[in-house]
Amino acid sequence: MSFTSEQLSYASNAVINYFLKNEPIDQINIDRPWIRKLMETKKPYVGGLQYVVEQLRYQNDSNFQSYFGDQQVTYNRKRTLQQAKYTWGSFHDGFGLNEDELTQNGIVMTDDKSSVPTEAEKVQLTNLLQENTETLRLGFQENFDYMLHLDGTQSPTNIPGLDLLVSTNPGASQVVGGLDQSLFPWWQNTALTGIGSGSGVLTQAMEVAWRNTIRYGGHKPDYILCGELFLDAYRADAKATINRTVFMKDDAEPTKLDGSVGTGTRTGLYFKNVELIWDPVMTVLDQLYAPTIPWEKRCYFLNTRFIKLRPIQGHWMINRTPPRVYDRYVHYFALTCKAALTTGKRNAHAVLSIL
């Protein structure tokens, strides 16, 4: 027998949902650490019209005063809050299967609603949808990850990512979250660029950046993301400036000391007890966009408490099966989501780069 359009839609939903459930979108390849971290800590947002809003305390507006005896004192009305407003975006990835392609894979389509597909057709459809679904997931991750790195200027419908929220030029007149960063020093991240390669110079710059990130609020960075050239520079600088204690394993096998530590994107190199995570995507971004400050030479000190992926509630990774249009014998399948990337405390983050 054959598949009807309704049966094909049902089968595709089952297959796509199965693969997304068993290989969910937030269990991504280890070589995309930035989007993996964001998806681990994402925080849904309810509604919001055009914006996802972060409330900011930018002053205490104190009315402190000294007095003696019956001396008159004054009261004020506190004005301590600002709002950062981030536009959320809508994102789509999808594929289509025309009936000739289905036929070539041993799958026959029909308008007979009483038709029942054979077991062989079910197997062929599952195999075809598995490949398309896997590449749908990987393609979505790939391009969403690029966007979450970049500043949002690549398309008018993109949302701004790390390159804007943690800017390499935080003193420039540029709007972030609806606020001109040049007008509000408290709305500026730390940026130390053009760091030299002398012995101890890089480590000292990292010390300065670290102190700046905890100066206001006292929350230390918990995630360090870097490109490979910065990583190599830090490894060389650390060997020259840091005394290390090696703890030997208590097991039957002799411990092997290896100058190349870490697994995958986890480098095994630490600063202030926070591991440096190598981001291979930064190399790809340099090839695609050739920025003035190469991504491979950058390092980000981030506090994930204050930088969040904010999916709009009810619109996160929705499986879509649009109806076939009357003049095309093509069946469509897609994923969509709506989300913003926000920060409510820019001075909790820092970016560094080497020469």
Secondary structure, 3 states (H helix, E strand, C coil): CCECHHHHHHHHHHHHHHHHHHCCCCCCCCCCHHHHHHHHCCCCECCCCCEEEEEEECCCCCCCCCCCCCCCCCCCCCCCEEEEEEECEEEEEEEEEEHHHHHHCCCCECCCCCCCCCHHHHHHHHHHHHHHHHHHHHHHHHHHHHHHHCCCCCCCCCCCCHHHHCCCCCCCCCEECCEEHHHCHHHCCEEEEEECCCCCHHHHHHHHHHHHHHHCCCCCCCEEEECHHHHHHHHHHHHHHCCCCCCCCCCCCCCCCCCCCCECCEEEEEECCEEEEECCHHHHHHHHHCCCCCHHHEEEEECCCCEEEEEECCCCCEEECCCCCCCCCEEEEEEEEEEEEEECCHHHCEEEEEC
